Structure formats: C-alpha cells, structure tokens
Amino acid sequence: MDSHKWWEDSEQLRLLNTRLTAIGVSRREFLKVVGAAGGASAVALALAACGSSSKNTPTTASSASTTTSAPTTSSGSSGGATPAATTSTSSSATPAASSAATAASSAAATTADLAADQTFTMNNTYEPSSFDFNKDLYCNGDSSVWGLLGQFDPNMTAQPDIAEKWDANSDASEWTFHIRDSKWSNGEPVTAGDFEYSFKRQLDPKTAAPYAGFLYDIKNAQAFNTGKDASGKDVSVTIDDVGVKATDDKTLVVTLEGPRGYFPVLATYTAAAPSYKPAVEKFADKWTEAENIVCNGPFKLTEWKHNESYTLEKNDGYYNAAKVTLTKTVHPIIADTAEFTAYQNSELDMSLHGSLGNLSKVQSDAKLSKEYFKYNLFGTWYLEPNVTMKPFDVKEVRLAMAHAIDRDTIVKNVMKGLGTVAYTMTPPGMPGFDSNTYDDFTKYDPDKAMSLLKGTPYEGGKNWPAIEMIQRNNEGDAPTAAGDALIAMLKENLKMDIKHTLGDPKDVYNRQYENKNQLIWWRWYIDYPDPNNTMYLVWYSKFPSGERNSFSNDQLDSLMTQAQGIADQGKRDQLYQQAQQVIIENGAGIFIYNPWNYGLKKPWVLDVPKDKDGNTVPDWNVFVRMTDSIKIGKH
C-alpha cells in the first residue's frame, strides 16, 4: 500500500482522526478532509476504522449557521466547506497562485480602482486572550499574523506557505519542509529552527499547551509531553529526542512515529502556528502584547486596546507581501448583537453575522440591499420524530405531519426567502440531488393530514401525549422562528400541542445519540459533495458507536451500502434516491428547507475570496487568509 495515500490506510485514518480530535476538530470536519481527498470509499473506510460520530462529540455553532456567529479563527465548526489534504510530495504552487485561481468570479480590482488608504475594518466578537496559537489554539486572536508551513486555500486544500514545498521518504514516515526566504516583522529571517522551536515548545510539558496532542505523530512527542508512551508506560525522553530537526536554516526534517501521509495537513492547521523564541523567553505570557510581539505572517499586531480593539498592519517582510494589498486591518471588539448597528454607522467594512430579524430592513433599504450578499449553506433543516416514542411510533402520525406543514409559507414568510423548500435530504447543487417532490407524502394538504389519523389512537387530532420538540439553542433566530411556525401549523392542522425547547447544544446532541429526544428540529450541512455524506453518514442504522436517528430499516441500509461500492455516479445516485424515498415514505425525516446565510460588505470591499464554485469564503478555523486577497476600492 502506498503510505502517501493515507485515505486508503485505515490506521492512518484512525490516527488522523485522533490528532484532529485533540484540537477540537469534530468528526464531521475530519470526514471533510477524508471525503475531499478520497471520496465516498475513503469515508466508508474512515467510518469502519474510527466508528461513526461519537456520543461525546461536542456540537458547536456552525460557522455557516444562518444567524449565529460568523466564521472566526477560533470557531470549531464549518458550514459546508470541503477541506482537502495535499498529497503532492513536491508542490511548488504558491498561495497567491491558488488564490488567483479561486478569488472571485469577476475580474480582480486593478490599481486604478484602489483607494489610497488600504485599511479594512471588521469586528471581532470577543476579546482575544492572546495571539499565541502555538500555546492555545482557541486564544481567539487573529491568525493572519502567523505564517505556517502551509495554508489552506478557499477550497480548503493545503498549499505551501512559509515552506515553499515539502517531500517525504518512501513510506511517508519522514517529511522534509523546504523553507523559503521570508522575514519576521523585526526583519530577522524566518528559519527552519523557528519551527523546530515552536513545535517543541508546544510539546514541552512546561508550556502546558492544551492541544499538544495534535503533534503526537512526531517521533517521541507524546513521550516527551506526558512522560508516557502510547501504551501508557512511563518513559524518559528529552526535548532533543523529539523528531523535529532543523538541519540548516532552510530545511526542517520531521520524523514521525510511522507512516503519516497526512502530516502536511497538520502542518497547515492553525494549531501548528509558530512563535518567536526571543520574545517568548523575554516576555513569557506577555509576549503577544502589541509592544512585544514579533510576527511572521502577512500582517503584524501593532496595537491592542484590551476589550476595545486591535490593529494589524502589513508585514513587509512576509515573502508574499507584494501580493497583499491591504496595509492595515482594524478589529473593534463588538458583540454580534451590536454588529448591524456598527455596520450601518460605517464603523465596519464587512459584517458576517446576518440575522433574520434585520433581513427585511436590509433588503428594503436602497443602500443596504446593494451591499447584501448570500451564502448557500448546502444543508437541510428537518424534523426528525423518534419512531420508538409515542405518538411517533405510528407511521401515519409521521406522514400526517409531513402533509400538515406548508413549506412554501415557511420559506417565503418566515425565512423571508433566505432558503429554498426541501422535500429530500440531499440539497440542491449537490451530486445526487433528487428534484422529485414526492407529493404523495409531502404535499401540503391539511385534510389529508387529518385523514391519515383515522384508525389510530389519535383520530380527529385527539388523545395526543405531551410532545416536546427540542432544538439546539445556538442556531439563531431564523431556525427558531421556523420551528415556532412548524408548531403552529401542526397545532392548526392536527391539533397537536407541542412544547418548543431550546437546549444546550452538547446535551441535545448527546441525548439524540442516546435515543432520548422525542422530536428534534435540526439540520445537516454537507461536509463534502457526495450523497454518501447526507445519506449514509446520517441515516445508516448500524454504526457501532451510535446513530443520529431512531429509524432503522434494512432496505435503507442496504441501498446506501450498495451505493458506496459502485463507481458509476449515475447508478450511485439512483440508489441514494431510492434510499431517500424509503425515508420519506416512512416519515422518518420531514424535510423543510435548505438554508442560506447573508452578510454585508461596503461597495469598496473588493476581491473577497471565493471557492471554485463561486461561493464567498470568509475566514473560519480552516481557511484563515481572507485579508490576503481583499482590497479597498476608491470611495
């Protein structure tokens, strides 16, 4: 087996999942990397190697959530972007070249279009605890002040950054990173030794870095960090035994515990950010204060007014500085609830926290409507009744609910057009999307809905037990309003009384995997563009570590597993569509709408990054280099 094709190796898949879990990357994010690199077959192997989503996997607000927090460098979740790992052993493409290929659907701004003042302002919703990602991945600082060995492009593919290329030995157990000419913000050259120091600093038990486990693939890293080997046996190793070595200023050799074809992916995550040794040694935990910090990224921290704002300025020593147009970025600390007002007052150039409550005002305003842009979140919101609990153990009740909901009204009047009507699980724009609306099972028809209750204990809309619909409390105002509308429709058309509960996200998630939620209103955003993601990962009923839903059907499981092993995409899509029909005919999932998001940007904000499909890609915890591309036009 070729060790560089890590997505074909169950042990490497298991290890990669362990490393990403160590820094809070969810199982779904892990599967994005796997799916993008190796497709559905790789995901199936990953699930076999690692199991399905753990009951203890934390659930965080998606960065693509319609109305919750926008993507930040400290968020832990995604909203449908598709990371992919590089497998090239000698890539020479630069991030600038990658960005140029995906930056925008229209021509890039020319010099003549640009303002003399290239300052960009966007809020941070929380005060950073530091800018020391090397010690704490979730410090909530701004990662654009750091240049890593690699960086993710808008398509979430690992590209070279401070390392101009990398290569591996024959079994991918040793990786060599070739450092290009670049400078720290104080003019000193960035060297391989800086990364040796930074990796070892993170692993040093004296640093007490909570995410040091991210680097345990490095030879003797776990032993040095914990004093124990992987089996838990006490060992004694020194910092010099750790398998990171700068053989000269331009060459970093990383020796691993075994074949690790995915290691460049790890070297590209923000958790692998460097630190500047002289500043750390002189100022200790204060080394990232503005007056002390030395940066090696495209920007440098020059001012930090705690709990008020911070300011970054362009680092002219960064190797690719000529491709960075912004000279300054200003980040006031403004909560998302106050962000819209700040944007209206022109205190911000861009807002990424669009809320449903402000949507009508935005769309009806002559000025704001021109600054509005939408994100297709490539997901589906749906009701999932627990088929093992009353009254949803009766199939006719579930089908009656599907006919009692006016999806068009929800999308048009409640969501205000910020979405499309959904009848199936796989959203439009995805391979395997089924345009069939399955009217026999989904058409809004209150009379048919009530008639389906004949012969059941609930005929005439009577004798309903207490019903609770649970929803995670971090989804924002749009899904909550839609949930209220669903409850109102079910009350009007089926006389159901339903309590709407907004619960702690982790508790709701864990209860779902413990089969304790009676009725849940939630969503799935795609991880990679294949119906295996929306169907198998969600609806397969025999995962060893638990299922996302209570519905179990052998025909459904068989259709989805058959589809995994077929190369012909058309035949695969047919099988997945048959699987969707099984779900719909049984009322196991009642699909309501496909959500979109929106943001605002001033007319002078140009060249915002876009992916290969033309979707706007803001910063979040994987792609964090939006300001490399942005320019400020004349205004």
Disulfide bonds with the S-S distance in Angstrom:
none
